[in-house]
Amino acid sequence: MLSSKLCRIMEAAYNLFAPYTLGTSLDVCKVCCVTDKDEQLLLTTPLRETSRDMLNNGYFCSAHGHARQENWEMKHFLPRVLELVSEFEIP
């Protein structure tokens, strides 16, 4: 359970990064790293409900090229990643 101060910080992070929305696909390696199913699950699940495993399977296990779209997507996921880390669920 997060402290009230940490809850306020997390809420501020969600608000700050809210403009970074996702499109219809992710900039991930679909050849061998991420399945269509994992990508779609990550795209359709509300951010605050995204689990550590969903982030791992649909995003972090991909080979990354650090393209502009990929950096944008990371900003979208960042508040949830920080929230998971604060709960010791490291993606």
PyRosetta script that sets phi, psi and omega in degrees:
from pyrosetta import init, pose_from_sequence

init()
pose = pose_from_sequence("MLSSKLCRIMEAAYNLFAPYTLGTSLDVCKVCCVTDKDEQLLLTTPLRETSRDMLNNGYFCSAHGHARQENWEMKHFLPRVLELVSEFEIP")
pose.set_psi(1, 131.4)
pose.set_omega(1, -178.3)
pose.set_phi(2, -80.5)
pose.set_psi(2, 145.0)
pose.set_omega(2, 175.3)
pose.set_phi(3, -67.6)
pose.set_psi(3, 161.1)
pose.set_omega(3, -178.3)
pose.set_phi(4, -63.0)
pose.set_psi(4, -35.4)
pose.set_omega(4, 178.5)
pose.set_phi(5, -66.4)
pose.set_psi(5, -44.0)
pose.set_omega(5, 178.8)
pose.set_phi(6, -66.4)
pose.set_psi(6, -36.0)
pose.set_omega(6, 175.9)
pose.set_phi(7, -60.2)
pose.set_psi(7, -41.8)
pose.set_omega(7, 178.8)
pose.set_phi(8, -65.7)
pose.set_psi(8, -40.1)
pose.set_omega(8, 178.3)
pose.set_phi(9, -64.9)
pose.set_psi(9, -42.6)
pose.set_omega(9, 179.8)
pose.set_phi(10, -64.9)
pose.set_psi(10, -41.0)
pose.set_omega(10, 178.6)
pose.set_phi(11, -62.2)
pose.set_psi(11, -40.7)
pose.set_omega(11, 177.6)
pose.set_phi(12, -63.7)
pose.set_psi(12, -38.5)
pose.set_omega(12, 178.5)
pose.set_phi(13, -65.5)
pose.set_psi(13, -43.5)
pose.set_omega(13, 177.1)
pose.set_phi(14, -60.0)
pose.set_psi(14, -41.4)
pose.set_omega(14, 179.2)
pose.set_phi(15, -67.8)
pose.set_psi(15, -42.9)
pose.set_omega(15, -178.6)
pose.set_phi(16, -62.1)
pose.set_psi(16, -40.5)
pose.set_omega(16, -175.9)
pose.set_phi(17, -96.7)
pose.set_psi(17, 5.7)
pose.set_omega(17, 179.7)
pose.set_phi(18, -56.8)
pose.set_psi(18, -34.5)
pose.set_omega(18, 179.6)
pose.set_phi(19, -65.0)
pose.set_psi(19, -16.4)
pose.set_omega(19, -178.2)
pose.set_phi(20, -86.6)
pose.set_psi(20, 82.3)
pose.set_omega(20, -179.1)
pose.set_phi(21, -93.1)
pose.set_psi(21, 164.6)
pose.set_omega(21, -179.1)
pose.set_phi(22, -98.8)
pose.set_psi(22, 155.7)
pose.set_omega(22, 174.8)
pose.set_phi(23, -91.2)
pose.set_psi(23, -145.6)
pose.set_omega(23, -178.1)
pose.set_phi(24, -94.7)
pose.set_psi(24, -5.1)
pose.set_omega(24, 176.7)
pose.set_phi(25, -150.8)
pose.set_psi(25, 163.4)
pose.set_omega(25, 178.8)
pose.set_phi(26, -107.4)
pose.set_psi(26, 154.7)
pose.set_omega(26, 175.8)
pose.set_phi(27, -85.1)
pose.set_psi(27, 76.2)
pose.set_omega(27, -178.4)
pose.set_phi(28, -129.4)
pose.set_psi(28, 161.8)
pose.set_omega(28, 177.7)
pose.set_phi(29, -76.6)
pose.set_psi(29, 110.3)
pose.set_omega(29, -179.8)
pose.set_phi(30, -96.2)
pose.set_psi(30, -2.3)
pose.set_omega(30, -179.1)
pose.set_phi(31, -73.5)
pose.set_psi(31, -46.9)
pose.set_omega(31, -175.5)
pose.set_phi(32, -142.8)
pose.set_psi(32, -7.2)
pose.set_omega(32, -172.1)
pose.set_phi(33, -101.7)
pose.set_psi(33, -44.6)
pose.set_omega(33, -172.6)
pose.set_phi(34, -125.1)
pose.set_psi(34, 131.1)
pose.set_omega(34, 177.8)
pose.set_phi(35, -83.3)
pose.set_psi(35, 159.7)
pose.set_omega(35, 175.2)
pose.set_phi(36, -58.1)
pose.set_psi(36, -41.1)
pose.set_omega(36, -179.1)
pose.set_phi(37, -61.3)
pose.set_psi(37, -47.3)
pose.set_omega(37, -179.8)
pose.set_phi(38, -64.2)
pose.set_psi(38, -39.5)
pose.set_omega(38, 178.3)
pose.set_phi(39, -63.3)
pose.set_psi(39, -47.6)
pose.set_omega(39, -178.3)
pose.set_phi(40, -65.9)
pose.set_psi(40, -36.3)
pose.set_omega(40, 176.6)
pose.set_phi(41, -61.0)
pose.set_psi(41, -43.4)
pose.set_omega(41, 179.7)
pose.set_phi(42, -68.2)
pose.set_psi(42, -36.2)
pose.set_omega(42, -179.9)
pose.set_phi(43, -72.8)
pose.set_psi(43, -28.3)
pose.set_omega(43, -173.8)
pose.set_phi(44, -101.6)
pose.set_psi(44, -10.7)
pose.set_omega(44, 179.6)
pose.set_phi(45, -87.0)
pose.set_psi(45, 132.2)
pose.set_omega(45, 176.1)
pose.set_phi(46, -55.0)
pose.set_psi(46, 140.7)
pose.set_omega(46, -173.8)
pose.set_phi(47, -53.2)
pose.set_psi(47, -45.4)
pose.set_omega(47, -177.1)
pose.set_phi(48, -68.3)
pose.set_psi(48, -12.8)
pose.set_omega(48, 178.2)
pose.set_phi(49, -102.9)
pose.set_psi(49, -0.4)
pose.set_omega(49, -178.7)
pose.set_phi(50, -70.6)
pose.set_psi(50, 128.3)
pose.set_omega(50, -178.7)
pose.set_phi(51, -89.2)
pose.set_psi(51, 166.6)
pose.set_omega(51, 175.3)
pose.set_phi(52, -58.2)
pose.set_psi(52, -44.3)
pose.set_omega(52, -178.7)
pose.set_phi(53, -65.0)
pose.set_psi(53, -38.4)
pose.set_omega(53, 177.7)
pose.set_phi(54, -62.6)
pose.set_psi(54, -42.5)
pose.set_omega(54, 177.8)
pose.set_phi(55, -64.5)
pose.set_psi(55, -42.9)
pose.set_omega(55, 179.3)
pose.set_phi(56, -62.6)
pose.set_psi(56, -50.2)
pose.set_omega(56, -174.1)
pose.set_phi(57, -73.8)
pose.set_psi(57, -32.1)
pose.set_omega(57, -174.9)
pose.set_phi(58, -101.0)
pose.set_psi(58, -8.0)
pose.set_omega(58, -176.1)
pose.set_phi(59, -143.2)
pose.set_psi(59, -58.5)
pose.set_omega(59, -171.1)
pose.set_phi(60, -73.1)
pose.set_psi(60, -21.1)
pose.set_omega(60, 178.7)
pose.set_phi(61, -79.7)
pose.set_psi(61, -5.7)
pose.set_omega(61, -179.3)
pose.set_phi(62, -77.4)
pose.set_psi(62, 147.9)
pose.set_omega(62, 169.7)
pose.set_phi(63, -68.3)
pose.set_psi(63, 131.7)
pose.set_omega(63, -174.5)
pose.set_phi(64, -110.8)
pose.set_psi(64, 135.9)
pose.set_omega(64, 178.5)
pose.set_phi(65, -106.4)
pose.set_psi(65, -2.9)
pose.set_omega(65, 179.6)
pose.set_phi(66, 59.0)
pose.set_psi(66, 40.4)
pose.set_omega(66, 176.2)
pose.set_phi(67, -74.9)
pose.set_psi(67, 166.7)
pose.set_omega(67, -178.7)
pose.set_phi(68, -56.9)
pose.set_psi(68, -45.8)
pose.set_omega(68, 179.6)
pose.set_phi(69, -62.2)
pose.set_psi(69, -41.9)
pose.set_omega(69, -179.7)
pose.set_phi(70, -62.8)
pose.set_psi(70, -41.8)
pose.set_omega(70, 177.8)
pose.set_phi(71, -64.5)
pose.set_psi(71, -38.7)
pose.set_omega(71, 176.5)
pose.set_phi(72, -61.2)
pose.set_psi(72, -46.8)
pose.set_omega(72, -179.5)
pose.set_phi(73, -61.6)
pose.set_psi(73, -39.6)
pose.set_omega(73, 179.3)
pose.set_phi(74, -62.2)
pose.set_psi(74, -37.2)
pose.set_omega(74, 177.0)
pose.set_phi(75, -64.7)
pose.set_psi(75, -33.7)
pose.set_omega(75, 175.8)
pose.set_phi(76, -62.9)
pose.set_psi(76, -46.7)
pose.set_omega(76, -175.7)
pose.set_phi(77, -79.3)
pose.set_psi(77, -17.9)
pose.set_omega(77, -172.0)
pose.set_phi(78, -53.6)
pose.set_psi(78, -46.4)
pose.set_omega(78, 179.4)
pose.set_phi(79, -59.0)
pose.set_psi(79, -40.0)
pose.set_omega(79, 179.7)
pose.set_phi(80, -68.9)
pose.set_psi(80, -39.6)
pose.set_omega(80, 177.3)
pose.set_phi(81, -60.1)
pose.set_psi(81, -45.8)
pose.set_omega(81, 179.0)
pose.set_phi(82, -62.6)
pose.set_psi(82, -39.5)
pose.set_omega(82, 178.3)
pose.set_phi(83, -64.5)
pose.set_psi(83, -44.2)
pose.set_omega(83, 177.8)
pose.set_phi(84, -62.6)
pose.set_psi(84, -43.0)
pose.set_omega(84, 179.0)
pose.set_phi(85, -61.5)
pose.set_psi(85, -39.6)
pose.set_omega(85, -179.9)
pose.set_phi(86, -64.8)
pose.set_psi(86, -20.0)
pose.set_omega(86, 177.8)
pose.set_phi(87, -101.8)
pose.set_psi(87, 12.6)
pose.set_omega(87, 179.5)
pose.set_phi(88, 62.5)
pose.set_psi(88, 30.8)
pose.set_omega(88, 172.6)
pose.set_phi(89, -110.3)
pose.set_psi(89, 86.1)
pose.set_omega(89, -173.4)
pose.set_phi(90, -81.5)
pose.set_psi(90, 116.8)
pose.set_omega(90, 176.6)
pose.set_phi(91, -72.1)
pose.dump_pdb("model.pdb")
